[in-house]
């Protein structure tokens, strides 16, 4: 299926399409930001924020432009905002109304990654989790060990709901890759 089909499905709220677009474009956006910032943590934060904004505003995407060009433009703006603020925090406060409208990336039915993660025994799973970056370890820990809702995690971390969902999607994908690579 071509990219435009996924974009159209994502515009209609299709979870699988969101996940596909995130996976498909993550390395490109992250790599672009890593060259600009020369900082892995900032690059990851900017990439998470970029996808969060892109999925919130996907209805405004103009297909005359390449999707990756649109994502890179968003990433540049997020980076400029970060530089402008020069605060220790990247995440922008958003209103409750915007938070309510945050797209529902997190489907309630378990994904292939969820299934793979749950079949690991606990001690091995904890070893795999330790291989993730600290902010990914944290969202996995809050979601799966403290069984917090996405909203509770967002409140605990002081981050927009959409960022939490993107972080969890990414953390689950990385964790599944770690598990797969050890099989």
Rosetta constraint file for C-alpha pairs under 8 A:
AtomPair CA 1 CA 5 HARMONIC 6.56 0.50
AtomPair CA 1 CA 6 HARMONIC 7.58 0.50
AtomPair CA 2 CA 6 HARMONIC 7.01 0.50
AtomPair CA 3 CA 7 HARMONIC 6.26 0.50
AtomPair CA 4 CA 8 HARMONIC 6.11 0.50
AtomPair CA 4 CA 63 HARMONIC 7.93 0.50
AtomPair CA 5 CA 9 HARMONIC 6.18 0.50
AtomPair CA 6 CA 10 HARMONIC 5.98 0.50
AtomPair CA 6 CA 17 HARMONIC 5.03 0.50
AtomPair CA 6 CA 18 HARMONIC 7.66 0.50
AtomPair CA 6 CA 20 HARMONIC 7.51 0.50
AtomPair CA 6 CA 21 HARMONIC 7.16 0.50
AtomPair CA 7 CA 11 HARMONIC 6.17 0.50
AtomPair CA 7 CA 17 HARMONIC 7.00 0.50
AtomPair CA 7 CA 18 HARMONIC 7.99 0.50
AtomPair CA 7 CA 21 HARMONIC 7.64 0.50
AtomPair CA 7 CA 58 HARMONIC 7.99 0.50
AtomPair CA 8 CA 12 HARMONIC 6.64 0.50
AtomPair CA 9 CA 13 HARMONIC 6.58 0.50
AtomPair CA 9 CA 14 HARMONIC 5.34 0.50
AtomPair CA 9 CA 17 HARMONIC 5.98 0.50
AtomPair CA 10 CA 14 HARMONIC 4.87 0.50
AtomPair CA 10 CA 15 HARMONIC 6.99 0.50
AtomPair CA 10 CA 17 HARMONIC 5.17 0.50
AtomPair CA 10 CA 18 HARMONIC 5.45 0.50
AtomPair CA 10 CA 55 HARMONIC 7.91 0.50
AtomPair CA 10 CA 58 HARMONIC 7.55 0.50
AtomPair CA 11 CA 58 HARMONIC 5.91 0.50
AtomPair CA 11 CA 59 HARMONIC 5.61 0.50
AtomPair CA 13 CA 18 HARMONIC 7.83 0.50
AtomPair CA 13 CA 103 HARMONIC 7.28 0.50
AtomPair CA 13 CA 104 HARMONIC 7.64 0.50
AtomPair CA 14 CA 18 HARMONIC 6.51 0.50
AtomPair CA 15 CA 19 HARMONIC 6.28 0.50
AtomPair CA 15 CA 104 HARMONIC 7.53 0.50
AtomPair CA 15 CA 105 HARMONIC 5.61 0.50
AtomPair CA 15 CA 106 HARMONIC 7.39 0.50
AtomPair CA 15 CA 107 HARMONIC 6.61 0.50
AtomPair CA 16 CA 20 HARMONIC 6.10 0.50
AtomPair CA 17 CA 21 HARMONIC 6.17 0.50
AtomPair CA 18 CA 22 HARMONIC 6.13 0.50
AtomPair CA 18 CA 55 HARMONIC 7.52 0.50
AtomPair CA 18 CA 105 HARMONIC 6.91 0.50
AtomPair CA 19 CA 23 HARMONIC 6.10 0.50
AtomPair CA 19 CA 105 HARMONIC 7.69 0.50
AtomPair CA 19 CA 169 HARMONIC 7.63 0.50
AtomPair CA 20 CA 24 HARMONIC 5.86 0.50
AtomPair CA 21 CA 25 HARMONIC 5.98 0.50
AtomPair CA 21 CA 26 HARMONIC 7.98 0.50
AtomPair CA 22 CA 26 HARMONIC 5.51 0.50
AtomPair CA 22 CA 51 HARMONIC 7.05 0.50
AtomPair CA 23 CA 27 HARMONIC 7.85 0.50
AtomPair CA 25 CA 29 HARMONIC 6.31 0.50
AtomPair CA 25 CA 68 HARMONIC 6.93 0.50
AtomPair CA 26 CA 30 HARMONIC 5.92 0.50
AtomPair CA 26 CA 47 HARMONIC 7.32 0.50
AtomPair CA 27 CA 31 HARMONIC 5.66 0.50
AtomPair CA 28 CA 32 HARMONIC 6.10 0.50
AtomPair CA 28 CA 68 HARMONIC 7.94 0.50
AtomPair CA 29 CA 33 HARMONIC 6.27 0.50
AtomPair CA 29 CA 47 HARMONIC 6.29 0.50
AtomPair CA 29 CA 68 HARMONIC 7.82 0.50
AtomPair CA 29 CA 71 HARMONIC 7.14 0.50
AtomPair CA 29 CA 72 HARMONIC 6.19 0.50
AtomPair CA 29 CA 75 HARMONIC 7.28 0.50
AtomPair CA 30 CA 34 HARMONIC 6.02 0.50
AtomPair CA 30 CA 43 HARMONIC 5.87 0.50
AtomPair CA 30 CA 44 HARMONIC 6.39 0.50
AtomPair CA 30 CA 46 HARMONIC 7.99 0.50
AtomPair CA 30 CA 47 HARMONIC 5.68 0.50
AtomPair CA 31 CA 35 HARMONIC 6.35 0.50
AtomPair CA 31 CA 43 HARMONIC 7.96 0.50
AtomPair CA 32 CA 36 HARMONIC 6.60 0.50
AtomPair CA 32 CA 72 HARMONIC 7.76 0.50
AtomPair CA 33 CA 37 HARMONIC 5.91 0.50
AtomPair CA 33 CA 38 HARMONIC 7.76 0.50
AtomPair CA 33 CA 43 HARMONIC 5.21 0.50
AtomPair CA 33 CA 46 HARMONIC 7.49 0.50
AtomPair CA 33 CA 47 HARMONIC 7.57 0.50
AtomPair CA 33 CA 75 HARMONIC 7.46 0.50
AtomPair CA 34 CA 38 HARMONIC 4.98 0.50
AtomPair CA 34 CA 39 HARMONIC 6.05 0.50
AtomPair CA 34 CA 40 HARMONIC 6.25 0.50
AtomPair CA 34 CA 43 HARMONIC 5.29 0.50
AtomPair CA 37 CA 42 HARMONIC 6.97 0.50
AtomPair CA 37 CA 43 HARMONIC 6.62 0.50
AtomPair CA 38 CA 43 HARMONIC 7.83 0.50
AtomPair CA 39 CA 43 HARMONIC 6.04 0.50
AtomPair CA 40 CA 44 HARMONIC 6.09 0.50
AtomPair CA 41 CA 45 HARMONIC 6.13 0.50
AtomPair CA 42 CA 46 HARMONIC 5.97 0.50
AtomPair CA 43 CA 47 HARMONIC 6.02 0.50
AtomPair CA 44 CA 48 HARMONIC 6.09 0.50
AtomPair CA 45 CA 49 HARMONIC 6.15 0.50
AtomPair CA 45 CA 90 HARMONIC 7.21 0.50
AtomPair CA 46 CA 50 HARMONIC 5.93 0.50
AtomPair CA 46 CA 75 HARMONIC 6.47 0.50
AtomPair CA 46 CA 78 HARMONIC 6.29 0.50
AtomPair CA 46 CA 79 HARMONIC 6.46 0.50
AtomPair CA 46 CA 90 HARMONIC 7.79 0.50
AtomPair CA 47 CA 51 HARMONIC 6.30 0.50
AtomPair CA 47 CA 75 HARMONIC 6.69 0.50
AtomPair CA 48 CA 52 HARMONIC 6.14 0.50
AtomPair CA 48 CA 163 HARMONIC 6.31 0.50
AtomPair CA 48 CA 166 HARMONIC 6.17 0.50
AtomPair CA 48 CA 167 HARMONIC 6.67 0.50
AtomPair CA 49 CA 53 HARMONIC 6.13 0.50
AtomPair CA 49 CA 75 HARMONIC 7.92 0.50
AtomPair CA 49 CA 78 HARMONIC 7.19 0.50
AtomPair CA 49 CA 91 HARMONIC 7.49 0.50
AtomPair CA 49 CA 163 HARMONIC 6.29 0.50
AtomPair CA 50 CA 54 HARMONIC 5.98 0.50
AtomPair CA 50 CA 71 HARMONIC 6.87 0.50
AtomPair CA 50 CA 74 HARMONIC 5.88 0.50
AtomPair CA 50 CA 75 HARMONIC 5.22 0.50
AtomPair CA 50 CA 78 HARMONIC 6.74 0.50
AtomPair CA 51 CA 55 HARMONIC 5.93 0.50
AtomPair CA 51 CA 71 HARMONIC 7.57 0.50
AtomPair CA 51 CA 166 HARMONIC 7.34 0.50
AtomPair CA 52 CA 56 HARMONIC 6.22 0.50
AtomPair CA 52 CA 162 HARMONIC 5.58 0.50
AtomPair CA 52 CA 163 HARMONIC 5.79 0.50
AtomPair CA 52 CA 166 HARMONIC 6.67 0.50
AtomPair CA 53 CA 57 HARMONIC 6.07 0.50
AtomPair CA 53 CA 74 HARMONIC 7.64 0.50
AtomPair CA 54 CA 58 HARMONIC 5.48 0.50
AtomPair CA 54 CA 71 HARMONIC 6.83 0.50
AtomPair CA 54 CA 74 HARMONIC 7.30 0.50
AtomPair CA 55 CA 103 HARMONIC 7.04 0.50
AtomPair CA 56 CA 101 HARMONIC 7.97 0.50
AtomPair CA 56 CA 102 HARMONIC 6.31 0.50
AtomPair CA 56 CA 103 HARMONIC 6.23 0.50
AtomPair CA 57 CA 61 HARMONIC 7.17 0.50
AtomPair CA 61 CA 67 HARMONIC 7.91 0.50
AtomPair CA 61 CA 70 HARMONIC 7.56 0.50
AtomPair CA 63 CA 67 HARMONIC 7.29 0.50
AtomPair CA 65 CA 69 HARMONIC 6.80 0.50
AtomPair CA 65 CA 70 HARMONIC 6.86 0.50
AtomPair CA 66 CA 70 HARMONIC 6.46 0.50
AtomPair CA 67 CA 71 HARMONIC 6.27 0.50
AtomPair CA 68 CA 72 HARMONIC 6.09 0.50
AtomPair CA 69 CA 73 HARMONIC 6.17 0.50
AtomPair CA 70 CA 74 HARMONIC 6.38 0.50
AtomPair CA 71 CA 75 HARMONIC 6.16 0.50
AtomPair CA 72 CA 76 HARMONIC 6.11 0.50
AtomPair CA 73 CA 77 HARMONIC 6.39 0.50
AtomPair CA 74 CA 78 HARMONIC 6.21 0.50
AtomPair CA 75 CA 79 HARMONIC 6.10 0.50
AtomPair CA 76 CA 80 HARMONIC 6.14 0.50
AtomPair CA 77 CA 81 HARMONIC 6.14 0.50
AtomPair CA 78 CA 82 HARMONIC 6.17 0.50
AtomPair CA 79 CA 83 HARMONIC 6.21 0.50
AtomPair CA 80 CA 84 HARMONIC 6.00 0.50
AtomPair CA 81 CA 85 HARMONIC 6.15 0.50
AtomPair CA 82 CA 86 HARMONIC 6.11 0.50
AtomPair CA 82 CA 87 HARMONIC 7.66 0.50
AtomPair CA 82 CA 90 HARMONIC 5.88 0.50
AtomPair CA 91 CA 159 HARMONIC 6.32 0.50
AtomPair CA 91 CA 160 HARMONIC 7.50 0.50
AtomPair CA 92 CA 159 HARMONIC 7.93 0.50
AtomPair CA 92 CA 160 HARMONIC 7.85 0.50
AtomPair CA 93 CA 159 HARMONIC 7.56 0.50
AtomPair CA 93 CA 160 HARMONIC 7.15 0.50
AtomPair CA 94 CA 98 HARMONIC 6.32 0.50
AtomPair CA 94 CA 99 HARMONIC 6.70 0.50
AtomPair CA 94 CA 160 HARMONIC 6.79 0.50
AtomPair CA 95 CA 99 HARMONIC 6.24 0.50
AtomPair CA 96 CA 100 HARMONIC 6.09 0.50
AtomPair CA 97 CA 101 HARMONIC 6.46 0.50
AtomPair CA 98 CA 102 HARMONIC 6.32 0.50
AtomPair CA 99 CA 160 HARMONIC 6.64 0.50
AtomPair CA 99 CA 161 HARMONIC 6.31 0.50
AtomPair CA 99 CA 162 HARMONIC 7.58 0.50
AtomPair CA 102 CA 161 HARMONIC 6.75 0.50
AtomPair CA 102 CA 162 HARMONIC 5.63 0.50
AtomPair CA 103 CA 162 HARMONIC 6.93 0.50
AtomPair CA 104 CA 162 HARMONIC 7.95 0.50
AtomPair CA 105 CA 162 HARMONIC 7.88 0.50
AtomPair CA 105 CA 165 HARMONIC 6.26 0.50
AtomPair CA 105 CA 166 HARMONIC 7.48 0.50
AtomPair CA 106 CA 165 HARMONIC 6.21 0.50
AtomPair CA 106 CA 169 HARMONIC 7.68 0.50
AtomPair CA 110 CA 114 HARMONIC 5.41 0.50
AtomPair CA 110 CA 115 HARMONIC 6.55 0.50
AtomPair CA 111 CA 115 HARMONIC 6.37 0.50
AtomPair CA 112 CA 116 HARMONIC 6.20 0.50
AtomPair CA 113 CA 117 HARMONIC 6.06 0.50
AtomPair CA 113 CA 172 HARMONIC 6.11 0.50
AtomPair CA 113 CA 173 HARMONIC 6.34 0.50
AtomPair CA 113 CA 175 HARMONIC 7.96 0.50
AtomPair CA 113 CA 176 HARMONIC 5.45 0.50
AtomPair CA 114 CA 118 HARMONIC 6.12 0.50
AtomPair CA 114 CA 172 HARMONIC 7.21 0.50
AtomPair CA 115 CA 119 HARMONIC 6.37 0.50
AtomPair CA 116 CA 120 HARMONIC 7.03 0.50
AtomPair CA 116 CA 176 HARMONIC 6.49 0.50
AtomPair CA 116 CA 179 HARMONIC 7.76 0.50
AtomPair CA 117 CA 125 HARMONIC 7.36 0.50
AtomPair CA 117 CA 172 HARMONIC 7.99 0.50
AtomPair CA 117 CA 175 HARMONIC 7.52 0.50
AtomPair CA 117 CA 176 HARMONIC 6.50 0.50
AtomPair CA 117 CA 179 HARMONIC 7.72 0.50
AtomPair CA 120 CA 124 HARMONIC 6.60 0.50
AtomPair CA 120 CA 125 HARMONIC 5.76 0.50
AtomPair CA 121 CA 125 HARMONIC 6.02 0.50
AtomPair CA 122 CA 126 HARMONIC 6.10 0.50
AtomPair CA 123 CA 127 HARMONIC 6.40 0.50
AtomPair CA 124 CA 128 HARMONIC 6.33 0.50
AtomPair CA 125 CA 129 HARMONIC 6.16 0.50
AtomPair CA 126 CA 130 HARMONIC 6.27 0.50
AtomPair CA 127 CA 131 HARMONIC 6.93 0.50
AtomPair CA 128 CA 132 HARMONIC 7.32 0.50
AtomPair CA 128 CA 175 HARMONIC 6.80 0.50
AtomPair CA 128 CA 178 HARMONIC 6.62 0.50
AtomPair CA 128 CA 179 HARMONIC 6.95 0.50
AtomPair CA 129 CA 137 HARMONIC 6.01 0.50
AtomPair CA 129 CA 175 HARMONIC 6.70 0.50
AtomPair CA 130 CA 137 HARMONIC 6.87 0.50
AtomPair CA 132 CA 136 HARMONIC 6.05 0.50
AtomPair CA 132 CA 137 HARMONIC 5.87 0.50
AtomPair CA 132 CA 171 HARMONIC 7.56 0.50
AtomPair CA 132 CA 174 HARMONIC 7.49 0.50
AtomPair CA 132 CA 175 HARMONIC 7.22 0.50
AtomPair CA 133 CA 137 HARMONIC 6.23 0.50
AtomPair CA 134 CA 138 HARMONIC 6.13 0.50
AtomPair CA 135 CA 139 HARMONIC 6.58 0.50
AtomPair CA 136 CA 140 HARMONIC 6.27 0.50
AtomPair CA 136 CA 167 HARMONIC 6.68 0.50
AtomPair CA 136 CA 168 HARMONIC 7.19 0.50
AtomPair CA 136 CA 170 HARMONIC 7.98 0.50
AtomPair CA 136 CA 171 HARMONIC 5.28 0.50
AtomPair CA 137 CA 141 HARMONIC 6.00 0.50
AtomPair CA 137 CA 171 HARMONIC 7.63 0.50
AtomPair CA 138 CA 142 HARMONIC 6.14 0.50
AtomPair CA 139 CA 143 HARMONIC 5.99 0.50
AtomPair CA 139 CA 153 HARMONIC 7.33 0.50
AtomPair CA 139 CA 164 HARMONIC 7.50 0.50
AtomPair CA 139 CA 167 HARMONIC 7.26 0.50
AtomPair CA 139 CA 168 HARMONIC 6.25 0.50
AtomPair CA 139 CA 171 HARMONIC 7.82 0.50
AtomPair CA 140 CA 144 HARMONIC 5.78 0.50
AtomPair CA 140 CA 145 HARMONIC 7.52 0.50
AtomPair CA 140 CA 168 HARMONIC 6.77 0.50
AtomPair CA 140 CA 171 HARMONIC 7.02 0.50
AtomPair CA 140 CA 172 HARMONIC 7.72 0.50
AtomPair CA 141 CA 145 HARMONIC 5.09 0.50
AtomPair CA 141 CA 146 HARMONIC 6.52 0.50
AtomPair CA 142 CA 146 HARMONIC 4.88 0.50
AtomPair CA 142 CA 147 HARMONIC 6.22 0.50
AtomPair CA 142 CA 148 HARMONIC 5.80 0.50
AtomPair CA 142 CA 153 HARMONIC 6.68 0.50
AtomPair CA 143 CA 147 HARMONIC 4.77 0.50
AtomPair CA 143 CA 148 HARMONIC 5.04 0.50
AtomPair CA 143 CA 149 HARMONIC 6.73 0.50
AtomPair CA 143 CA 150 HARMONIC 7.46 0.50
AtomPair CA 143 CA 153 HARMONIC 7.42 0.50
AtomPair CA 144 CA 148 HARMONIC 7.52 0.50
AtomPair CA 148 CA 152 HARMONIC 5.76 0.50
AtomPair CA 148 CA 153 HARMONIC 6.19 0.50
AtomPair CA 149 CA 153 HARMONIC 6.27 0.50
AtomPair CA 150 CA 154 HARMONIC 6.14 0.50
AtomPair CA 150 CA 161 HARMONIC 6.69 0.50
AtomPair CA 150 CA 164 HARMONIC 6.82 0.50
AtomPair CA 150 CA 165 HARMONIC 7.04 0.50
AtomPair CA 151 CA 155 HARMONIC 6.25 0.50
AtomPair CA 151 CA 161 HARMONIC 6.18 0.50
AtomPair CA 152 CA 156 HARMONIC 6.07 0.50
AtomPair CA 153 CA 157 HARMONIC 6.03 0.50
AtomPair CA 153 CA 164 HARMONIC 7.14 0.50
AtomPair CA 154 CA 158 HARMONIC 5.68 0.50
AtomPair CA 154 CA 159 HARMONIC 5.01 0.50
AtomPair CA 154 CA 160 HARMONIC 5.84 0.50
AtomPair CA 154 CA 161 HARMONIC 5.21 0.50
AtomPair CA 154 CA 164 HARMONIC 6.02 0.50
AtomPair CA 155 CA 159 HARMONIC 6.65 0.50
AtomPair CA 159 CA 163 HARMONIC 6.60 0.50
AtomPair CA 159 CA 164 HARMONIC 6.92 0.50
AtomPair CA 160 CA 164 HARMONIC 6.68 0.50
AtomPair CA 161 CA 165 HARMONIC 6.38 0.50
AtomPair CA 162 CA 166 HARMONIC 6.32 0.50
AtomPair CA 163 CA 167 HARMONIC 6.07 0.50
AtomPair CA 164 CA 168 HARMONIC 6.12 0.50
AtomPair CA 165 CA 169 HARMONIC 6.16 0.50
AtomPair CA 166 CA 170 HARMONIC 6.15 0.50
AtomPair CA 167 CA 171 HARMONIC 5.94 0.50
AtomPair CA 168 CA 172 HARMONIC 5.99 0.50
AtomPair CA 169 CA 173 HARMONIC 6.25 0.50
AtomPair CA 170 CA 174 HARMONIC 6.18 0.50
AtomPair CA 171 CA 175 HARMONIC 6.00 0.50
AtomPair CA 172 CA 176 HARMONIC 6.00 0.50
AtomPair CA 173 CA 177 HARMONIC 6.23 0.50
AtomPair CA 174 CA 178 HARMONIC 6.27 0.50
AtomPair CA 175 CA 179 HARMONIC 6.25 0.50
AtomPair CA 176 CA 180 HARMONIC 6.03 0.50
AtomPair CA 177 CA 181 HARMONIC 6.06 0.50
AtomPair CA 178 CA 182 HARMONIC 6.61 0.50
AtomPair CA 179 CA 183 HARMONIC 6.70 0.50
